[in-house]
Amino acid sequence: MHMLYDSDSFVVVHMLANQTAEGEQAPDVARHGFEIVDKRVNKEVYLDGRWAEVFQRQILAWQRQTPTQAEVEDMLGRYAELAQNPLIMH
């Protein structure tokens, strides 16, 4: 897992397929994606499959064009609208 973004409003983490903590068994199905946490409302959304591909293209575009923090936060806010899962701390 790699932290890609952390602000007062959002956290974005890239979850890598088949990466496990020491002693954990790898999942049967390889899944990688992005978790977006909206700190303002304590909800998260996990993007995988086509959603992850679209978000990956957005990240590549940001790397080429270097957006402002406001532009990044606006886009993350759009994805966060999909968030239905309350954030639960383990």
Steps between C-alpha positions, in 0.01 A plus 500: 500500500630843407373834632457725197332802653421629848338833580263639761209376286611182319730201507572293189670162530605270216432141602725259310385157387628203696690716747449375854632575842754258640331172595179569303386278216472661155143522366385250237397777263746774418345840566663833495331832527479829676342587830379858534411615849296816543609624843227765503221241525702195616409286198709303254465360153710225344558525126593182315454361151396764246467767769863439602611521137323834454646634825849380398468701178403803710813457713716479186338820369576671832862393471525660156310821581568562873157617617436730792393350831153647443473316165608170659258544791216584262558179302536291816175651624325372188627148563417530870136555406497127428602428858240301689724322750553662839863516601571241770828499685649160584 
